[in-house]
Amino acid sequence: MRAVVITKHGGPDVLEVREMPDPPVGPGDVRIAVKAAGINFADTMARTGLYPDAPKPPCVVGYEFAGEVEALGDGVTDHKVGDRVLGGARFNCHAELVTVPADQAFPLPKKLSFEQGAAFPVNYSTAQAGLVIMGGLKEGERVLIHAAAGGVGIAATQIAKLRGAEIFGTASASKHDAIREQGVDHPIDYRNLDFAEEVTRITGGEGIDVAFDAIGPTSFKKDYELLRPGGRLIMYGASELQSGDTRNLLTAVRGALRAPLSNMPWWKSLGVLNENKGVFGLNMLHWQDEEGGLDRVLEPLQPQLEKGELIPVVAEAFPFDRAADAHRFIAERRNVGKVVLVP
């Protein structure tokens, strides 16, 4: 099979398409002929060496796929060869073939393309875990979604809209029409406005109930201060740790944590106790490892996906041999929706 390989840590040009052995199919497994695979921020961090859970180069990353069942392991009865499926895996999805446990291959609705299918597993499981399971988002509550034009941001917006929330979303001004179309009530141009001041202005100083943020410590602190009593901050990434292609992790962390640690409320347990706010950390790879899959977060969304209430948005699909361009496209924040790779 062909696969996109991170040959060494570095910029996008370290990505190379290579021939690799086909993955074996064990008992209870299915092997998928990948038709599209999502690219996530963790994949770009793995390329630069800033993602500690990633395998050492040379390696194949990628957490999600859409494709057709190509082979069945012993004992598999709930799939047949040719089934259209989507799902998540612990790396190895940026390849023509990937093997997963049979119960981690979910039906791909006929009305969705493979590219849309590849935009579903990680984005929507992250939004469901963060907003619904951890955040307990309810009708009428206010939620702030950072990077609302990205893949996870759009997934979070769609889920929040279905739950009847009032949605604040940050994005560059050129993307405001797109995020309004998805359901954002209050687009905020984070490049030219202080998002915290803008949320305070719009809410008349009342603040928000849930903040959903993958930017990093600088914005986490502002999010926390915006929470009204009972508010919840969900941190699911730290994109500000990576502003270039080959930054050293220690240097990145020092740069991001310019504020004294004593000012970070999530390290002050007594402060959090007295302020009636909650802080959650979310790592979907660890979630998947600990639960053995994404069932708890994806299965509740399957009916909404089938009905068309959730519609994955694909920004652009790049062929394997343009994987470097796909990483640049993400780094330049040009995407509205998910960026995917196709063999």
ABEGO torsion letter per residue (X at the ends): XBBBBBABBEBAAABBBBBBBBBBBBBGBBBBBBABBBBBAAAAAAAAGABAABBBOBBBBEABBBBBBABBBBGBAABBBGBBBBEBBBEGABBABBBBBAAABBBBBAABBAAAAAAAAAAAAAAAAAAAAAAGBBBGBBBBBBGAABAAAAAAAAAAAAAGBBBBBBBBAAAAAAAAAAGBABBBBAAABBAAAAAAAAAGGAEBABBBBAAEAAAAAAAAAABBBGBBBBBAEBAAABABAABBAAAAAAAABABBAAABAAABAAAAAAAGBBBBBBBAAAAAAAAGEAAAAAAAAAAAAAAGABBBBBABBBBAAAAAAAAAAAAAGABBEBBBBBX
